[in-house]
């Protein structure tokens, strides 16, 4: 086996791992989100904390269940993470009322009374619901608290989405290993089972872990080989 052949083989093994991960990722279409459920639980926990129950809202599109359904749909469809966080934040801020302000203040660590005052003004229409709020409707202190609330809300949601993404990817990578192993064994059965089943097992087990770095390994081997050849001259 020469260097060129080894580099090509590594890329091919990595491609098998990528294909297996792609198959696992397609399991998102299963009822309830399939494997993506492993990550979404962190998003769900954050939303539950940030959406204190309000009887009048629960039967509307701003109800907790409705918000979770919307966010799960976006999560399964692979919407840009930044957009998902932005939409989640907007939906939560639309639920900011004098009744929900204390719970939201506790979750984000801001002053409850001041945030309640901000919510009251927003509800009465004397301040804009956007960020930054209307300086003519809010005092400097209220503007500061509302700005901190917005920033901390974004931080909490970003943390939840980052943990969800990490959890999903870790579970998907583990689940992709038996898929890659199965694909390799099927290929061995079609070619020559007796001769290739053992290499197929090895390839199936290592393909998923090396998939993200297969091209880098291949390039490194090729570069090292070129350097050695130069040294021989």
C-alpha positions in Angstrom: 0.0 0.0 0.0 1.5 3.4 -1.0 0.9 6.8 0.5 -1.7 7.8 -2.1 -3.7 4.7 -1.6 -3.6 5.1 2.2 -4.8 8.7 2.0 -7.7 7.7 -0.4 -8.6 4.8 2.0 -8.8 7.1 5.0 -11.0 9.6 3.1 -13.3 6.7 2.1 -13.5 5.4 5.7 -14.4 8.9 6.8 -17.1 9.1 4.1 -18.6 6.0 5.5 -18.8 7.6 8.9 -20.4 10.7 7.5 -22.9 8.7 5.6 -23.8 6.8 8.8 -24.2 10.1 10.7 -26.5 11.4 7.9 -28.7 8.3 8.2 -29.0 8.8 11.9 -29.8 12.4 11.5 -32.6 11.5 9.1 -34.3 9.7 12.1 -35.5 13.2 13.2 -38.5 12.7 10.9 -39.8 9.9 13.2 -42.8 10.8 15.3 -41.9 13.1 18.2 -38.5 14.1 16.7 -36.8 10.7 17.0 -33.2 10.9 18.2 -33.3 14.7 18.4 -35.3 14.3 21.6 -32.0 13.6 23.4 -31.0 17.3 22.9 -34.3 19.1 23.0 -34.8 18.3 26.6 -32.4 21.1 27.6 -34.4 23.6 25.5 -37.6 22.3 27.0 -36.2 22.7 30.5 -35.2 26.3 29.8 -38.6 27.2 28.2 -40.5 25.6 31.2 -38.5 27.9 33.5 -39.0 31.0 31.4 -42.7 30.5 30.7 -44.5 30.7 34.1 -48.1 29.5 33.7 -50.7 32.2 32.8 -54.2 30.7 32.4 -55.3 33.4 29.9 -52.3 32.6 27.6 -52.2 28.8 27.8 -55.1 28.5 25.2 -53.4 30.9 22.8 -50.3 30.7 20.5 -48.3 32.0 23.4 -49.2 29.1 25.6 -46.2 27.0 26.9 -47.3 23.9 24.9 -47.7 25.9 21.7 -44.3 27.5 22.1 -42.6 24.2 22.8 -44.3 22.7 19.7 -43.0 25.6 17.5 -39.5 25.4 18.9 -39.4 21.6 18.5 -40.5 21.9 14.8 -37.7 24.4 14.2 -35.2 22.2 16.0 -36.2 19.1 13.9 -36.1 21.1 10.7 -32.6 22.3 11.4 -33.4 26.1 11.4 -30.3 28.3 12.0 -29.5 28.2 15.7 -29.4 32.0 15.9 -32.8 32.3 14.5 -34.2 29.6 16.8 -32.8 31.5 19.8 -34.2 34.8 18.5 -37.7 33.4 18.0 -37.7 31.7 21.4 -36.7 35.0 23.1 -39.3 36.9 21.2 -42.1 34.5 22.3 -41.0 34.6 25.9 -40.8 38.4 25.9 -44.4 38.5 24.5 -45.4 36.7 27.7 -43.9 39.4 29.9 -46.8 40.7 32.0 -47.0 42.1 35.5 -48.1 38.5 36.6 -45.2 36.7 34.9 -42.6 39.4 35.7 -41.6 38.0 39.2 -40.9 34.5 37.9 -39.0 35.8 34.9 -37.0 38.1 37.1 -36.1 35.2 39.4 -35.0 33.1 36.4 -32.8 35.9 34.9 -31.6 37.4 38.2 -33.0 41.0 37.7 -35.0 43.1 40.1 -38.6 41.8 40.2 -40.4 45.0 41.1 -38.7 47.1 38.4 -39.3 44.4 35.8 -42.9 44.3 36.9 -43.1 48.0 36.4 -41.6 47.7 32.9 -44.2 45.0 32.1 -47.0 47.2 33.3 -45.8 50.1 31.0 -45.4 47.7 28.1 -48.9 46.3 28.7 -50.4 49.8 28.8 -48.5 50.7 25.6 -46.5 53.5 27.2 -43.2 51.7 26.3 -42.1 49.8 23.2 -41.9 46.0 23.6 -38.7 46.0 21.5 -35.1 46.3 22.8 -34.0 48.9 23.5 -37.4 50.1 24.9 -38.8 53.5 24.3 -36.7 56.0 26.4 -39.8 58.2 26.7 -41.8 55.4 28.3 -39.2 54.0 30.7 -36.9 55.5 33.3 -33.2 55.1 33.1 -33.3 52.4 35.8 -36.1 50.5 34.0 -34.3 50.7 30.7 -31.2 49.3 32.3 -33.1 46.4 34.0 -35.0 45.6 30.8 -31.7 45.6 28.8 -30.1 43.2 31.4 -33.2 41.1 31.3 -32.9 40.8 27.5 -29.2 40.0 27.6 -29.6 37.4 30.4 -32.6 35.8 28.6 -30.5 35.5 25.4 -27.7 34.0 27.5 -29.9 31.4 29.1 -31.4 30.4 25.8 -28.0 30.2 24.1 -26.7 28.0 26.8 -29.7 25.7 26.5 -29.3 25.4 22.7 -25.6 24.8 23.0 -26.1 22.0 25.4 -28.9 20.6 23.3 -26.7 20.6 20.2 -23.8 19.0 22.0 -26.0 16.3 23.5 -27.7 15.5 20.2 -24.4 15.3 18.3 -22.8 13.0 21.0 -25.8 10.7 20.9 -26.0 10.8 17.1 -22.3 9.9 16.8 -22.7 6.9 19.1 -25.8 5.8 17.3 -23.9 6.2 14.0 -21.3 3.6 14.9 -23.6 0.5 14.7 -25.1 2.0 11.5 -21.6 2.3 10.0 -20.7 -1.2 11.1 -23.9 -2.6 9.5 -23.1 -0.8 6.2 -19.5 -2.1 6.2 -20.7 -5.6 6.8 -23.3 -5.4 4.1 -20.6 -4.3 1.7 -18.3 -7.1 2.8 -21.1 -9.6 2.2 -21.5 -8.4 -1.4 -17.8 -8.4 -2.1 -16.3 -11.4 -0.3 -17.6 -12.2 3.2 -14.9 -14.7 4.2 -12.1 -12.3 3.2 -13.4 -9.0 4.2 -15.6 -9.4 7.3 -12.8 -8.7 9.7 -11.6 -5.5 8.0 -15.3 -4.5 7.7 -15.8 -4.7 11.4 -12.7 -2.5 12.0 -13.7 0.0 9.4 -17.2 0.2 10.7 -16.1 0.9 14.3 -13.6 3.6 13.4 -15.3 5.4 10.5 -17.6 7.6 12.6 -14.9 8.8 15.1 -12.5 9.7 12.3 -15.1 11.2 9.9 -14.7 14.8 11.1 -10.9 14.6 10.7 -10.5 12.2 7.8 -9.5 14.8 5.3 -7.0 16.4 7.7 -5.4 13.0 8.4 -5.2 12.3 4.7 -3.6 15.7 4.0 -1.2 15.3 6.9 0.0 11.8 5.6 0.4 13.1 2.1 2.4 16.2 3.3 4.6 14.0 5.5 5.3 11.7 2.7 6.3 14.6 0.4 8.5 15.9 3.1 10.3 12.6 3.5 10.8 12.3 -0.2 12.4 15.7 -0.3 14.7 14.6 2.6 15.9 11.6 0.6 17.0 13.8 -2.3 
